[in-house]
Amino acid sequence: MATSSDKTVLVTGGAGYIGSQCCKLLAANGYTPVCYDDFSNGRRDFVRFGPLVEGDVRDAERLRSAIDEYRPAAAMHFAAKIEVEESVREPLLYYDVNVGGTIALAKACREGGIRHLIFSSTAAVYGETTDHQVGLTTPAKPINPYGQSKLTAEQILGDYAASTDVGVTIFRYFNASGADPDGELGIKFRHATHLVPRLVMAAEEKKPFFIFGTDYPTPDGTCIRDYIHVWDLASAHVAALDKPVNHGHTRTYNVGIGRGYSVREVIESVERVTGTKLEIIEKPRRAGDAASLIAGDTEKTRTDLDWSPLYPKIDDIVRDGFGWYRVVNRKCSIATSI
């Protein structure tokens, strides 16, 4: 059995979009990330920064085996189902994976002696709100099963922390976007649901882009979101490890930049970065989409964790996302007309 180390971290979903970025940054900061993934969505070629344990996040015995072997001091929990529309169609699947997987991990952490658990949550827990910025005191009222499954998992972890000597950090992500600035890691473009990669593909493949909903109560009628660079999101997790929460307590953070961009504004950014004029087709709203989600209380991450985003501009986020598309498709350099 390996010796316990405060520099070893179990990362569920470590082969996925955000998890792999965290594994890379953990390794760069002297940690050993143990990637735990079933590859239902992750990529094997992204597992290059530490050991791999292949398994389903709902499998508590497999999780406990991984903890027994590598003796991590902390765990980061990214493994989840994340698509809003799919959650509306298949709610039981989302509760099974997102809630069931969290319970299985919590049990394994308790039995294996892990003292700090960092949970990947979402701004979708807030649902529809009239607040200009969504603060930590904004009531959590999810409007889709995805958001509800994450809120339920948060509540379970809060109770879990209070009944044990485990400290829990909850990060409510706003819209994670972009790619590894080094061009090593990024999102899957095939069947992508995130706005930025879909726009980049439309620009590069000269295909029309569909806007779903132009009658929202926003300045230009399209949804507004707070976009956070995936590398900044990863760095927040490392900052949380460096400044751990007290055992038996839970702390929650909104992770965003505190500024929103509408769908039309993101389209304009993609057109600037790629140098391509997009063909836009307007469609009706999709089920489960909120009009606006902008992070409030972002100063808490600065005061508690000494963390702030390095890439707050939408053009920087789009540029790295476009760069990753070019890496994947082995194309030439990015347009520079910004």
Phi, psi and omega in degrees: 000138181291152177284138179299140182221133178285000177254009177253133185229127173280129183237100176284139186071027184289352177260004181271187185301304182277319182301320181292323177297319179295319178300317179298314182289325175301311180300321180294339181255019173088006177268161173249104179277129174259108183281124176243116187206148176256000178062026172290335177220340181283171182243129180298326182287354175271351179271090185218008187244001180177186182295159177241135167237120181269126180182164178276137182293343177277355184268092184297325180293319178293319177299315180297323177298317178296319179293319178297323182286317189255348176051053178291151177270341183216162177226142172244128187249099179255337187300120183189164167268137193228003186266121185301308183299318179297323181295328177292323180282324186229065184299323182296324177299318182292321177291323180298310184282310189284323177271311180299319179294323178294318178297316180299317180293317179301317178299314181295321178295317180297315182288330183267001175082017177286131187255351181219124180237127179251122188252131178275100178252200190206152174293347178296346177294337182281332181069210179279132181216152177267356179294136177298317174237142183268106180267173181291343176268355175297130180302136177274110181224078183302148179246009176211159182299328177302306180299320180294321180295324179288321178295318177299318178297320176302313182296321178297316181293326176298315177295321180298314180298316183295336183262000182224188175256026178268139172262136183240129173249127179247124175252117174268101182287142165267213190276103177290129184212174179084198182205169175310122180302337178280351179079018180269329189224151178185187184279156171286128179277329179294126181062025180298142177249344180289147186296310187299309179297325178294321178292318179299316178297318180298320180293314184285329183262005177054047179247152178294152179244135183261124172267124181262095179102114177234015182240024177287156178283063179231165184306322180247009175086354180253160182301145177246134179224155175265115184262125180245130180297134184300329179288325175294321178299316178298319182294332177296324179293320178294321178299323179292325176293320182289336178232075189291154178284153178297143180298139181084003182240160176236137173232146185231138181227142164275128179246100178202189180255353180080019180217135182255153174233136177282166176303317180295324178293323177292322176302315179299321178297314180298321178295322177295312185291317184273342184072022183239134175274124183273146171271119185253132176237126182271134181232167177294165178301154172264155178293137171088002181270128175277153182291319186210136174220107179234134184290132169247172181058029181290342180293341181296324178293328179289316183284319183279320189248355184056045183236139171210153184291142176267341184234069185279347185272139182298326180295326177293319179296313180295320182300316180289325175296320178292321177300320178293321176301318180293324176296312182299321183259007175052051180255179186283184187292165185283153173297148183243015186274066178245000000 
